[in-house]
Amino acid sequence: MKFEERIIDSVRDALERRPSDLGAWERFVKRVGRQRTTRYAVTALVGAAAVAAAIVFVPRLGNDRNVTPIETPSLTSMPSTTPSPTATPASVPDEIVAIATEGTSNADDRIVVVSTATGNVVRVLAEAKPDAGPHTPSFAPELSLSPDGSTVYFVRMGEHFGCDEQIVSVPFAGGSEHVVVQGHAPALSPDGRYLAYSGKGLEPNCQQNPLVVRDLTNGEERRWTWASEHPDDPYQGGGAFGLAWAPDSRHLAFYRNDGDPHWVTSVLDTSQGETLLDARLVGSQDEGWWAPRYLRDGTLALLHTVESIHSNPGGRQRVIQVDPSNGNVLSLLAPPAAGVSDLAVDGSGTFLVYVSMEGVFRVEDGEAIRVTTGAYQAVAW
């Protein structure tokens, strides 16, 4: 192996901080956790490699140092009459809920309500358990808000990835926690009838997590499991992440790992199908599209990775608008930013917000407007 290749591998391994055989669920949680790690460690790591990298690589970099989006349909091909999802604002919601990263330890994480007017934390809804270890996440980076805005759903992590997570609810106004079900990735349908989530996986490693839709009116559940010629394929483990209901409370968007660093988005018709492989893929498998959120017109807003953590510590993501029926990119909603970890749309499907290790940002007319500073992992609005 060449000297420069060894340098690349050593820096990459240090930034990734994970063995190569982790399942998709573990990679999902650790992907967000890495953003916390790189925030404090990347300066030292890059500094250690800077001299060698400068000598060996600088002559070869050239224009490769520029941020170049992964190939997508042209953004300029959209009709000029297509309205922006924020073109007819009503009123910006007063508060959002987010997972706040307070320090270098997972034991410091909290779920908080933040004012969009002042950027201040209004109240704390949940805190890490007292016995939480410094390296084991207390919360999965997933949040959901009930359609009426009264209840927040989040995920408390257990000791074993994919095996003992619990979906927990807490009143948005503050109050006692209630364990809802074992699983992760909760999402409430717009009509308030269905709870979708990724259930407990198969033993012994809790991979192959089913996608579950529970009818809250009668408690009945329907499940979609993974079906593959290679059931032990780690890229199909961990189930579905970032679940998002369409306005019709029938179609469900989600993303899954398709081989690092690719996270692909699909749409499932919950009235039919038997496996998660029946879901319709949105876009190319090489796009790195994730965190889908439906807008009021039925299109999807999602994060598009333009630089992965392999090429840039923390990564860089932009927010795009996509037609879920054909995967065409309709518009660029927000320019690339570093370390974006989650995207949310308010109940009306109008207002966008995203979070990163740099703060909470409201998306308006193609610009990202900072709501508050601080490090955040997930958001619901």
N, C-alpha and C positions, 0 to 999 in steps of 0.2 A: 504493500500500500504506500502510495506517495505521501511525502511529508505533509503537503497541504490537505490531502484527504483525511489524514489522521486528525488534523486540527479541526476540520469541519465536523467530523464525527464526535470528537470529544466535547466541543462546544454544544452541539445539538443534543447529545445525551445528557449533558448537565442541565440544559434548559428544559428538556422533556421530563426528566426526573421520573421515568417510568420504565419498567421492563417491557420487552417487545411482545410478550404474550398476554397482556391485559385484555380483558373483554371490552366490548363497546360501552357498557354501563360504567365501568371503571374509568375508561378514557374520557367519557362525557364529564364526569364529576371532576376528574383531574385536569381536564382541559381548562376549566374555569379557575381551578386552584392554581394552575401554572401561571396565570396572569398575576395572581398575588405574589407568587414566588419570584417571577421575573422582575416585578416592580422593585424588589429589594436586592436581588442577586445579579441582575443582568449587568449592572455597571461593573461589578467585580469580574464577572466572567468575560465580558467584552474587553475589559482592560487587560486581562491576562493574555488574551489572544491578539491584542491590537498590534503589537510590534511585528509578530510573525505574519499576521494577516496583511499588514501594510506592505511588507517586503514581498510576500508570495503572491498576493491576490490583486493588489491595486492595479497593476498593469492590465489585468484581464477583466476588470469590472466593467468599465466603459459605461454604456447606457443601461446596463443591467441593474444599476442601482436605483433607477427610477421605478416608481410604483406603476406596474402595468396590469390592468384588470385581466382576469382570465377571460378567454374568448366567450362572448355572448352576442345575441342578436343586437344589431345597432340600436342604440338609444335614440338616434335621430330619425329612425324609420317610423316612429309612432305618429299618428295623425296630430296635427297641431291643435285640433279641437278637443283632444282628450283632456278632461278636467283634472286638475290636481285634487287628490283626496282631501287636501286642506283648503280648497278654494272657497268653500262656503262655511266658515266657522260659526258655531253657535256660541259656546263659551268654553274656555279651557277648564277642565276639572280642577278643583282646588287642591286636591291631595292625591298622592300616589303612594303605593307601598313598595318597598324594596328590601333586598337583603344587603345589609351594610357590613362591609369588611372593616372592622375597627383597627386591626393591627396585624402582626405577622402570625398570630396564633388563631386557629379555628375557634378556640374557646371564647374569642372576643366578638364573634359574629352575632348580629342581631337582625330581627325583622322589624323595620321601622316604617312609620308613615311620615312622608315628607311634604311640606307645603310647596306648591308650585309657584306661589307668590314670593315667598321669602327664601326658599331653599333650606329652611330649618327643619330639623326633626321635630315633629309635633308630638308623637308618642311612640313608645316601644311596645310592639305586639307580642314578641317572643324573643327569648334569649337562649344562648347555647346552654346545654346542661352543665352543671358544675363540674362533673367528672369527665367532660369532653377532653379528649387528647389534643395536643397541639397540632397534630398532623392529620387527624381524622376529621373530615368535614362534619359540621354539626347539622347543616342544612344542605339539601340538594339545590342547585341553582335553578329552581323552578317555582313559580308562583302563579296563582289563578285567583280571580275575583268573581264572585257571584254576579249574575246580571243586574241585580238590584243594588250592587255595591255594598251590601251589608256584611259579607263574610269573605274572609281571606283563606285560601287553601295553600298550604305549604307542605314540604316534605322534611321530616326529621330523619337523619341518617342513623343507621345502626352500625354494628361492628363489622358486618360482612356486606360488601357491595352487592346490590341486587337481591339480597336475601331477606333483610329485615328492616327496610325502610317503611315508614308509616306516613300516610297522608293525614294531615291534621288540619282542622279548621279552627279559626278564632274570629270573633267579631271585629269588623273593621274599626269600630269605635273603641275596641279594647275589651278584654274580658278573659274568661277561662278557655283553655284549649280543649278540643274534643277530637279524639282519634276516630277517623272516618273509615279507613280501610288500609290494608297493607299494600304498598305499591309506591309508584312515583309518577310524575308528569300529570298532575290533575288538570282537568279543563271542564268548565261548566258550559253547557250549550246556551245559546242566546235566549231560548225560551225557558230556561231554568229547569227543564225536565230531565236532562241527562248529565251524568258525570262520566267523563271518559278518563281513563288512566292506564298506565302500564303496570300490569300485575306482577306478582312474584314469579320469578323464573323457575325453570326446572332444576332439580337437584342433579349433581352435587354442587355445581358452581353457580346455580341460579341464573344461567344463561337462558336464551330463548323465551324472554318475557312476553306474555300475551298482551294484546291490546284489549281492554275491557270497556264496554259501555254499559253503565248501570242506569236503569230507568228509576228515577227517584220517586215516582208515583206509586210503584208497586214492588220495587226491589229486584226486579228481574234483570239478569245480566246476559250480554252476548259477548263472545270472545272470538278474537282473530289471532291465530298462532302463526309462527313461522313455519313454512314448509320448504324444504330444500333437499337437494341431493346430498348435501353435506351439512347435516344438522348441527355439527360441532363447529361450523364456520364461525369464528369469533366476531366477524363483521355483522352477523345477524343476531348476535347476543345483545342483551340490554334493552330490547324492545324498541318502542317508539318514543321519541323525545319531542318536546316543544309542541304538544298537541294544541290545535286551534280549530275551533268550530267555524263553519261557514255560516252566513246569516240565515240559511234555511234550516239550521239545526239538524242537518242530515249528512253533509259532507264534512270530513275531518282531515285536516292537513297535519302532517308530522314530518319529522326528519329522522334519519338513521345514519349510522356509520357505514360507509361503503369502502373502507380502506383509508387510513389516515393519509393525507389530511382532508379527505373528501367526506362531506356530510351532505346527503342528498335529500330533497324534499319530495314527498308523494302526497296524493289525495285519495282517501278511501271513502267510498260510498257505503255508509253504515247500514243501508237497507239491503245490501247484498254482499256477495263475496264470502269466502271461507278462510282465506289466509291473508297475511299482510302483503304477500307477494301479488295479491290481486289489486293492490292500490296502484293508481296511475302515477307514474313518475313525471315530475314537473321539471322539464329542462334536461340538460345533459348530465350524465353521471360524473363528469369531470368538473362540474361548475363550483362545487362547494357552496350550495345554497342551503340555508338553515334558519331556524327560528321563524317559521312562517306565521303571519298574522293576517287575518282577513280584514279588508277594508269594506266600507259600506256598500260599494258597488260590486262586491263579489270577487274582486281581484285580490292578489296576495302582496303584502309587503313582507320582505324577508331580508336577511343578512346575506351578503355575498362576499366570500373571502377573496380578496385580491392579493393578499400576501399572507401566507400561513406562518405559523410559529417556526417552521423549518427554515424560512428565509428571513424572517423578521421577528425578534422576540416580542411576544404578546400578540403578534399578527396584526392585520389591518382589514377592516370590513367596511363595506358601504351598504346603504339601504336602497333597495331597488323595488319597483312595482312590476309584478309579473301577472300575465294572463294564465290562470291555472289550467285552462282548457288546452293550451298549445305550448306553454312555456315561453311565449314571447315576452321579452323585456319591454315594458311600456314607458317607463321613465326612471330617472335617477332621483330618489327622494332625499338622499343625504350623501355627501361626499365621504370618501374613505377616512376612517379614524382608527386609532390604535386601541387594541384591547377591548373592543365591544363584545359584551357577553350576553346581552339579551335585548329584545325588542318587544314593545307592547303597544296596543291600540286601545283607545278608550271604548266604552260601551256603545257609542254611536258609530264606531268604525271610522271616525274622522281624524282624531288627534293621535299622532305618533310620538313615542318617547323611547329612548334607548339608554342603556347604562354601560359604563365601563369603569376601569380602575381610575379614571379621571373625573367621574361625576355622572350626573343625570342630565340628559340633553333632550330638549323638545325639538321636534322636526317641524319646520314651518317654511313653506315656499322654497324648498330645496336647500335650506340652511339648517344647521344644528345650533340651537340656542341653549346655552348652559342654564340649567335650573339650579343646580347646586354642585359644589365640589365634594370630593370624597370618593372612596372606592366602593363600588357596588357590583353585585353578581347577577341579580335578577330583579325584574320589575313587573308590576301589574298596575293597570290604570283604569 
